[in-house]
Amino acid sequence: MRIAIVDDERPARSELRHQIQELLKEAEIVEGDSGAAALQIAGDGKYELFFLDINLGDISGTVLVNAIHNMQPQAKIIFVTAYSEYAVEAFELGVEDYVMKPFDQKRIQKVLDRCKVGGKEENVQHADSQSQGKQAPIRRLAINSDGRTIIENVEDIVYIETYNRGCKIYTTEGVYCENKSIGEYEKKLDPEQFFRIHKSIIINLDKVREVFPWGSNSFSLRMRGYEDQILPIARDKTRILKQHLMGL
């Protein structure tokens, strides 16, 4: 497996390389010291992981994310930072995870385990993502609500509906409001797990409690944990929803 470490501080690169090599002795590790070097590395063969410092001297790590995703759609990107507030930005950008300086080997091991580097299952997922030419769906969502940032695992999202100029996000832990369009959430979430039943509602298919007739030739549904809410299903979505739920 090939891993890239891009950091403009040489001691940080050396320490991270040492920590990774202790955990993955067979890994081929390539180093870069700038944003330009990151782009050069991304254009040279395939990589499974990019450890990318956010505060590079020439190009911000946040700017590089989209470029690396386009050049290396199969690669996972891990932010490297000395500032914990960048964790939220990492999730919003679709970055797989982040590690803090100074490095902790247990934390790095956890990141490597989560990325399943070198695993057969992960390689299949990477190949599928590359063949479709798009980024893999996110696993966590940063929700900015009432001056707080809540990090939610996507499987804990029950449904999302439009509200005023933004959306309400209904989760297993509570309800949050954010000033983002429902279309933005639809682009981020896995279409195999989330389905837009109505122009104003996206549901988590795993959280559907029941589907029932409602009105003239139409259907509605209830979601687990929010059974008191009746969600309408657009008529042109009914057949497709049935296929998702019943595996037809």
C-alpha positions in Angstrom: 0.0 0.0 0.0 1.1 3.6 -0.7 0.7 6.4 1.8 1.5 10.1 1.3 2.5 12.4 4.1 2.4 16.1 3.3 3.5 18.6 6.0 5.8 21.6 5.7 7.4 20.8 9.1 10.1 18.1 8.6 10.1 16.9 12.3 6.3 16.4 12.1 6.7 14.4 8.8 9.4 12.2 10.3 7.5 11.5 13.5 4.3 10.6 11.6 6.2 8.4 9.2 7.9 6.6 12.1 4.5 6.1 13.9 2.8 4.7 10.7 5.7 2.4 9.8 5.6 0.8 13.3 2.0 0.0 12.6 2.2 -0.8 8.9 5.7 -2.2 8.2 5.1 -3.0 4.6 3.7 0.4 3.7 5.4 2.5 1.0 5.5 6.1 2.3 6.1 9.2 0.2 6.7 12.6 1.7 5.9 16.1 0.5 6.5 19.5 2.1 4.0 21.8 0.3 0.7 22.0 -1.5 2.6 21.9 -4.8 4.3 18.7 -3.7 0.9 17.2 -2.7 -0.4 17.8 -6.2 2.7 16.3 -7.7 2.4 13.2 -5.5 -1.3 12.9 -6.3 -0.5 12.8 -10.0 2.1 10.0 -9.6 0.3 6.6 -9.2 -2.3 5.5 -6.8 -2.4 6.1 -3.0 -4.6 4.6 -0.3 -4.1 7.4 2.2 -3.1 11.0 2.2 -2.1 12.5 5.6 -2.5 16.2 4.7 -1.4 19.1 6.9 -4.0 21.9 6.9 -1.6 24.8 7.4 0.8 24.3 4.4 2.8 27.3 3.4 1.7 27.7 -0.2 -1.8 26.1 -0.5 -4.2 25.5 2.3 -4.9 21.9 3.0 -8.7 22.7 2.8 -8.2 23.9 -0.8 -6.2 20.8 -1.7 -9.0 18.4 -0.7 -11.1 18.7 -3.8 -8.1 18.5 -6.1 -6.8 15.3 -4.4 -10.3 13.8 -4.4 -10.5 14.4 -8.2 -7.0 13.0 -8.9 -7.1 10.1 -6.4 -10.8 9.2 -6.0 -9.8 5.9 -4.3 -7.7 7.6 -1.6 -8.7 8.5 1.9 -7.7 11.9 3.2 -6.7 12.4 6.8 -6.2 16.0 8.1 -3.1 16.6 10.2 -3.5 19.6 12.5 -2.4 21.2 15.8 -5.8 22.8 16.2 -8.9 20.8 17.3 -11.3 23.3 15.7 -10.3 22.0 12.3 -12.0 18.7 13.1 -15.4 20.2 12.2 -14.1 21.5 8.9 -12.7 18.1 8.1 -16.1 16.5 8.4 -17.7 19.2 6.3 -15.2 18.7 3.5 -15.8 14.9 3.4 -12.3 14.2 4.8 -12.2 10.7 6.4 -10.7 11.7 9.7 -8.0 13.8 11.4 -5.0 13.4 13.7 -3.7 16.0 16.2 -0.1 17.1 16.8 1.7 15.8 18.8 0.9 12.4 17.4 -0.5 9.6 19.5 0.0 6.1 18.1 -3.2 4.8 19.5 -5.1 7.6 17.7 -3.2 6.8 14.4 -4.0 3.1 14.9 -7.7 4.0 15.2 -7.6 6.1 12.0 -5.9 3.2 10.1 -8.5 0.7 11.4 -11.3 3.0 10.4 -9.9 3.4 6.9 -9.4 -0.4 6.6 -6.2 0.3 4.6 -5.1 -2.7 2.6 -8.3 -4.6 3.3 -10.1 -6.5 0.5 -13.5 -4.9 1.4 -12.0 -1.4 1.3 -10.3 -2.0 -2.0 -13.7 -3.1 -3.6 -15.3 0.1 -2.3 -12.5 2.2 -3.7 -12.8 0.6 -7.1 -16.5 1.2 -7.1 -16.1 4.8 -6.1 -13.4 5.3 -8.8 -15.5 3.7 -11.5 -18.3 6.1 -10.7 -15.9 9.0 -10.7 -17.3 10.5 -7.5 -16.4 10.8 -3.8 -17.6 8.1 -1.4 -20.5 9.0 0.8 -19.7 10.7 4.1 -19.9 8.8 7.4 -20.4 11.7 9.7 -22.1 15.0 9.4 -21.3 18.3 11.1 -24.5 20.2 12.1 -24.2 23.9 13.0 -27.2 24.6 15.2 -27.8 27.4 17.8 -24.1 28.3 18.0 -23.0 24.7 18.5 -21.5 22.2 16.2 -22.9 18.7 16.6 -21.1 15.7 15.0 -23.6 13.0 14.0 -22.9 9.6 12.6 -25.1 9.5 9.4 -26.7 6.2 10.5 -28.2 8.2 13.5 -30.0 10.6 11.2 -33.7 9.6 11.0 -34.9 12.2 8.5 -34.4 15.7 7.2 -37.0 18.2 6.1 -37.0 21.8 4.8 -37.7 24.4 7.4 -37.8 28.2 6.7 -34.7 28.8 4.5 -32.9 25.8 5.8 -33.6 22.3 7.2 -34.5 20.5 10.3 -32.4 17.4 11.0 -34.1 14.7 13.1 -31.7 12.3 14.7 -31.8 9.6 17.4 -30.4 12.2 19.9 -32.6 15.2 19.0 -33.7 17.7 16.4 -31.4 20.4 15.0 -31.9 23.3 12.6 -29.3 24.4 10.1 -29.3 27.0 7.3 -28.5 24.5 4.4 -30.7 23.5 1.6 -32.1 19.9 1.4 -30.3 19.6 -1.9 -27.0 20.0 -0.2 -27.8 17.1 2.2 -29.0 14.9 -0.7 -25.6 15.3 -2.5 -23.7 14.4 0.7 -25.7 11.4 1.9 -25.4 7.8 0.6 -28.3 7.2 -1.9 -28.3 3.6 -0.9 -29.3 4.6 2.6 -31.1 7.9 2.2 -34.1 8.6 -0.1 -35.9 11.8 -1.0 -39.6 10.8 -0.6 -40.8 14.3 -1.3 -39.3 17.6 -2.5 -39.0 18.7 1.1 -38.1 15.4 2.9 -35.2 13.0 2.9 -35.5 9.8 5.0 -33.1 7.2 6.3 -34.4 4.0 4.8 -33.2 2.0 7.8 -35.4 4.0 10.1 -38.8 3.6 8.4 -41.4 2.3 10.9 -44.4 1.9 8.6 -45.9 2.9 5.3 -49.7 3.3 5.0 -52.4 4.7 2.6 -53.1 8.4 3.1 -55.7 10.2 1.2 -56.7 9.4 -2.4 -54.3 7.0 -4.1 -51.4 8.3 -2.0 -49.2 7.0 0.9 -47.4 8.3 3.9 -45.0 6.9 6.4 -43.8 7.1 10.0 -40.1 7.0 11.2 -38.7 5.2 14.2 -38.5 7.5 17.2 -40.8 10.0 15.5 -44.0 8.0 15.2 -46.2 11.0 15.9 -45.0 12.6 12.6 -46.8 11.6 9.4 -44.5 12.2 6.4 -46.1 12.3 2.9 -44.7 10.4 0.0 -44.8 12.0 -3.4 -46.9 9.8 -5.8 -44.0 9.5 -8.3 -41.7 8.3 -5.4 -44.0 5.5 -4.1 -42.9 2.7 -6.5 -39.2 3.5 -6.1 -39.5 3.7 -2.3 -41.1 0.3 -2.3 -38.2 -1.1 -4.3 -35.8 0.3 -1.8 -37.6 -1.0 1.2 -38.6 -4.5 -0.1 -35.5 -5.1 -2.2 -37.6 -5.5 -5.4 
